[in-house]
Amino acid sequence: MAERPPVKLGVLISGRGSNLQAIIDAIARGDLSAEVRIVISNRAAAAGLERAHNHGIETAVIDHRKFKTREDFDREVLAALSAKSVELVLCAGFMRLLSRVMLEAFPNRILNTHNALLPAFPGIHGPRDAIEHGVKIAGCTVFFVTDGVDTGPIIIQAAVPVLPDDTEETLAARIVEQEHRIFPEAIRLYQQGRLRIAGRTVEILGDTTENSRSLINPPLR
């Protein structure tokens, strides 16, 4: 497959920015051909802004509370992204639902990550919901953002066994480790032009490396 230019990224955050750091680190290692053009937060106190500053990445704070509607807020975000010629938008711990303003401006060009194996347990409490439902395997998902809550076509998932003594915090910590692996991988597949959406299915073009045929928990004896 012919080499493609680095993809220009705009990253939306609301908090500590650990997924942002994972993306920055993947670029630095040469695992990901991409450039973070801008990091935008709806919260001035978001720790992820400092991560961006430490790597010389431009940032912007756009406080959603200053706008009457989600659409007005998204128009301001869109203007900041467009000014940096962003090609792919990443929601990396961004605690806002995007309106049609953003979805229509970046059709199939917005990725999000969620700390559950979608379509199970959408919303903000994936690990807690997994424990409360007694599932044996939890995990995380990277998907294309559509008009809904965690409903878009799934690109990649990672499974994490739920241990008998897990709390919401311990399970969430192990899940986020896997998010840091699969989010850069989803971006890599996009940059290489290897993602094709067919209905609700994302087809991965080209060879893929098979790590394991199954994850069974509790393990078979």
Secondary structure, 3 states (H helix, E strand, C coil): CCCCCCEEEEEEECCCCHHHHHHHHHHHHCCCCEEEEEEEECCCCCCHHHHHHHCCCCEEECCHHHCCCHHHHHHHHHHHHHHCCCCEEEECCCCCCCCHHHHHHCCCCEEEEECCCCCCCCCCCHHHHHHHCCCCEEEEEEEECCCCCCCCCEEEEEEEECCCCCCHHHHHHHHHHHHHHHHHHHHHHHHCCCEEEECCEEEECCCCCCCCCCCCCCCCC
